Amino acid sequence: MPIPLADRVIPLAFDPGITPAGGGLPGLSVLKNVVNSINMFGIIAVVGALAVSLGVWAWGHHTGGHQAEANGKKGALVSAGAALGLGAANGIVAFFSALGSQVH
């Protein structure tokens, strides 16, 4: 007599019981400081990129350089998007981590 499919699949659904825990490994605070520093470096770089892009946009507008003006606009938009992403990185990861922990 063949074994029903449900009886064969149920043993495969095993919960390993793994959850994120702080303090499990040494150096966690150092890693957090490194990531915070990388994020700050990225934000400072975006401020510089935004300033250059706005300057190119203004220069292109006042000299009639339509290509420079368009590139300045694109740079300003990309810089704003990068600033949004860098500022929201922690919240985005926390949101999707909480969402992922609800999957059973």
Buried (B, 14 or more C-beta within 10 A) or exposed (E): EEEEEEEEEEEEEEEEEEEEEEEEEEEEEEEEEEEEEEBEEBEEEBEEBBEBBBEBBEEBBEEEBEEBBEBBBEBBEBBBEBBEEBBEEEEEEEEEEEEEEEEE
